[in-house]
Amino acid sequence: MLCKHLKTTLIHNHERAAAMTLRTVLLSLQALLAAAEPDDPQDAVVAQQYKQNPEMFKQTARLWAHVYAGAPVPSPEYTRKVDKLCAMGFDKNAVIVALSSQSWDVECATERLLSN
């Protein structure tokens, strides 16, 4: 949804593209990110988690923010699960994707990682 909206905005406003400043783009992104659209998601697993288990969604988002943006360390429980699977030789990003898509169940995430 986010990419589709930005693409549409940029195409329809091509003649005004010079007027679109970085500030305008960032404000548009902020508005889109502030209004989650779980019924029209970019990622169905994330949308399902957002709707069915908001606390797990928040913890997962915090973990991704830690990994990619240097945010403070999130839940120690989630970090231990990631570390446990990484110690088995799996890629950290793949581990987080597997865990978050399997409701942070280590056994299910391990099966998913081994099946790929």
For each residue, the residues with C-beta under 8 A, 3 or more apart:
1: 4 5 32 37 40 41 42
2: 5 6 29 32 33 42
3: 6 7 42
4: 1 7 8
5: 1 2 8 9 28 32
6: 2 3 9 10 28 29 32
7: 3 4 10 11
8: 4 5 11 12
9: 5 6 12 13 28
10: 6 7 13 14 17 20
11: 7 8 14
12: 8 9
13: 9 10 16 17 20
14: 10 11 17
15:
16: 13 19 20
17: 10 13 14 20
18:
19: 16 24
20: 10 13 16 17 24 25
21: 24 25
22: 25 26
23: 26 27
24: 19 20 21 27 28
25: 20 21 22 28 29
26: 22 23 29 30
27: 23 24 30 31
28: 5 6 9 24 25 31 32
29: 2 6 25 26 32 33
30: 26 27 33 34
31: 27 28 34 35
32: 1 2 5 6 28 29 35
33: 2 29 30
34: 30 31
35: 31 32
36: 50
37: 1 40 41
38: 41 47 50 51
39: 47
40: 1 37
41: 1 37 38 44 46 47
42: 1 2 3 46
43: 46 47
44: 41 47 48
45: 48 49 100 101
46: 41 42 43 49 50 57 60 100
47: 38 39 41 43 44 50 51
48: 44 45 51 52
49: 45 46 52 53 56 57 60 100 103
50: 36 38 46 47 54 57
51: 38 47 48 54
52: 48 49
53: 49 56 57 103
54: 50 51 57 58
55: 58 59
56: 49 53 59 60 103 104
57: 46 49 50 53 54 60 61
58: 54 55 61 62
59: 55 56 62 63 74 75 78 104
60: 46 49 56 57 63 64 78 96 100 104
61: 57 58 64 65
62: 58 59 65 66 71 74 75
63: 59 60 66 67 74 75 78 79 82 96 100
64: 60 61 67 68 96
65: 61 62 68 69 71 74
66: 62 63 69 70 71 72 73 74
67: 63 64 92 93 96
68: 64 65
69: 65 66
70: 66
71: 62 65 66 74
72: 66
73: 66 76 79
74: 59 62 63 65 66 71 78 79
75: 59 62 63 78 79
76: 73 79 80
77: 80 81
78: 59 60 63 74 75 81 82 99 104
79: 63 73 74 75 76 82 83
80: 76 77 83 84
81: 77 78 84 85 99 104 106 109
82: 63 78 79 85 86 92 95 96 99
83: 79 80 86 87
84: 80 81 87 88 106
85: 81 82 88 90 95 98 99 106 109 110 113
86: 82 83 89 90 91 92 95
87: 83 84
88: 84 85 110
89: 86
90: 85 86 94 95 98 113
91: 86 94 95
92: 67 82 86 95 96
93: 67 96 97
94: 90 91 97 98 113 116
95: 82 85 86 90 91 92 98 99 109 113
96: 60 63 64 67 82 92 93 99 100
97: 93 94 100 101
98: 85 90 94 95 101 102 109 110 112 113
99: 78 81 82 85 95 96 102 104 105 106 109
100: 45 46 49 60 63 96 97 104
101: 45 97 98 109 112
102: 98 99 105 108 109 112
103: 49 53 56 108
104: 56 59 60 78 81 99 100 109
105: 99 102 108 109
106: 81 84 85 99 109 110
107: 110 111
108: 102 103 105 111 112
109: 81 85 95 98 99 101 102 104 105 106 112 113
110: 85 88 98 106 107 113 114
111: 107 108 114 115
112: 98 101 102 108 109 115 116
113: 85 90 94 95 98 109 110 116
114: 110 111
115: 111 112
116: 94 112 113
